Amino acid sequence: MRKSETFGVATLEAILSGLPVIITNAGGLPEVVGENSQFSKIVQHTSRQVMLLLKH
């Protein structure tokens, strides 16, 4: 990985650190993260589910 390439790096660092991440299906992050796992949740870009997940 090039040092100047930052696409998805923060998300991957969070997952590697054991932190949960919530991403939308817009853009390329779902390809970087892969399918939903114990550390990631992919939701619809326009979903109210995002707000519900963030509140808990």
C-alpha positions as CSV (number, residue, x, y, z in Angstrom):
1,M,0.0,0.0,0.0
2,R,1.3,3.4,-0.9
3,K,1.6,5.9,2.0
4,S,-0.5,8.4,0.1
5,E,-3.3,5.9,-0.4
6,T,-5.7,6.4,2.5
7,F,-8.9,4.9,1.0
8,G,-10.4,2.7,3.7
9,V,-7.3,2.7,5.9
10,A,-9.0,4.2,8.9
11,T,-11.9,1.7,8.6
12,L,-9.4,-1.2,8.4
13,E,-7.4,0.1,11.3
14,A,-10.6,0.3,13.4
15,I,-11.5,-3.3,12.5
16,L,-8.0,-4.5,13.3
17,S,-8.2,-2.8,16.6
18,G,-11.4,-4.6,17.5
19,L,-13.6,-1.6,17.1
20,P,-17.0,-2.0,15.4
21,V,-17.6,0.0,12.2
22,I,-20.8,1.0,10.4
23,I,-20.5,1.8,6.8
24,T,-23.1,2.5,4.1
25,N,-23.3,0.6,0.8
26,A,-22.5,3.8,-1.1
27,G,-19.0,4.1,-2.5
28,G,-16.2,1.5,-2.3
29,L,-15.9,0.8,1.4
30,P,-18.1,-2.3,1.3
31,E,-15.5,-3.8,-1.1
32,V,-12.7,-2.9,1.3
33,V,-14.5,-4.3,4.4
34,G,-16.2,-7.3,2.8
35,E,-19.4,-8.9,4.0
36,N,-20.9,-8.1,7.4
37,S,-18.8,-9.5,10.2
38,Q,-18.6,-9.3,14.0
39,F,-16.8,-5.9,13.6
40,S,-18.6,-4.4,10.6
41,K,-22.1,-3.6,9.6
42,I,-23.1,-2.5,6.1
43,V,-26.4,-0.6,5.8
44,Q,-28.3,1.0,3.0
45,H,-27.1,4.6,2.3
46,T,-30.5,6.1,2.9
47,S,-31.5,3.8,5.8
48,R,-32.8,5.1,9.1
49,Q,-31.0,2.0,10.5
50,V,-27.8,4.0,10.6
51,M,-29.3,6.4,13.2
52,L,-30.7,3.5,15.2
53,L,-27.4,1.7,15.3
54,L,-25.6,4.9,16.3
55,K,-28.0,5.5,19.2
56,H,-27.2,2.1,20.8
